[in-house]
Amino acid sequence: MTGFKTLLWNAALVVAGALVPWLAQVDWTQYVSPTVAVIIVAVVNVVLRIFTTTPVLNKN
């Protein structure tokens, strides 16, 4: 089953392209407080940093 990863990646991009405009319009303060929003952003940034392998600001 060659090209499976490519199909998954393309499907993810299509879903992300549809979700991003919708997520941008959501008023997140209706669901979480501003403090919780900051904590969520910080946690997401830490998780993304864990999954990356290059140093910060490295052009490699």
Secondary structure as a PSIPRED ss2 file (coil, helix, strand):
# PSIPRED VFORMAT (PSIPRED V4.0)

   1 M C   1.000  0.000  0.000
   2 T C   1.000  0.000  0.000
   3 G C   1.000  0.000  0.000
   4 F H   0.000  1.000  0.000
   5 K H   0.000  1.000  0.000
   6 T H   0.000  1.000  0.000
   7 L H   0.000  1.000  0.000
   8 L H   0.000  1.000  0.000
   9 W H   0.000  1.000  0.000
  10 N H   0.000  1.000  0.000
  11 A H   0.000  1.000  0.000
  12 A H   0.000  1.000  0.000
  13 L H   0.000  1.000  0.000
  14 V H   0.000  1.000  0.000
  15 V H   0.000  1.000  0.000
  16 A H   0.000  1.000  0.000
  17 G H   0.000  1.000  0.000
  18 A H   0.000  1.000  0.000
  19 L H   0.000  1.000  0.000
  20 V H   0.000  1.000  0.000
  21 P H   0.000  1.000  0.000
  22 W H   0.000  1.000  0.000
  23 L H   0.000  1.000  0.000
  24 A H   0.000  1.000  0.000
  25 Q H   0.000  1.000  0.000
  26 V C   1.000  0.000  0.000
  27 D C   1.000  0.000  0.000
  28 W H   0.000  1.000  0.000
  29 T H   0.000  1.000  0.000
  30 Q H   0.000  1.000  0.000
  31 Y C   1.000  0.000  0.000
  32 V C   1.000  0.000  0.000
  33 S C   1.000  0.000  0.000
  34 P H   0.000  1.000  0.000
  35 T H   0.000  1.000  0.000
  36 V H   0.000  1.000  0.000
  37 A H   0.000  1.000  0.000
  38 V H   0.000  1.000  0.000
  39 I H   0.000  1.000  0.000
  40 I H   0.000  1.000  0.000
  41 V H   0.000  1.000  0.000
  42 A H   0.000  1.000  0.000
  43 V H   0.000  1.000  0.000
  44 V H   0.000  1.000  0.000
  45 N H   0.000  1.000  0.000
  46 V H   0.000  1.000  0.000
  47 V H   0.000  1.000  0.000
  48 L H   0.000  1.000  0.000
  49 R H   0.000  1.000  0.000
  50 I H   0.000  1.000  0.000
  51 F H   0.000  1.000  0.000
  52 T C   1.000  0.000  0.000
  53 T C   1.000  0.000  0.000
  54 T C   1.000  0.000  0.000
  55 P C   1.000  0.000  0.000
  56 V C   1.000  0.000  0.000
  57 L C   1.000  0.000  0.000
  58 N C   1.000  0.000  0.000
  59 K C   1.000  0.000  0.000
  60 N C   1.000  0.000  0.000
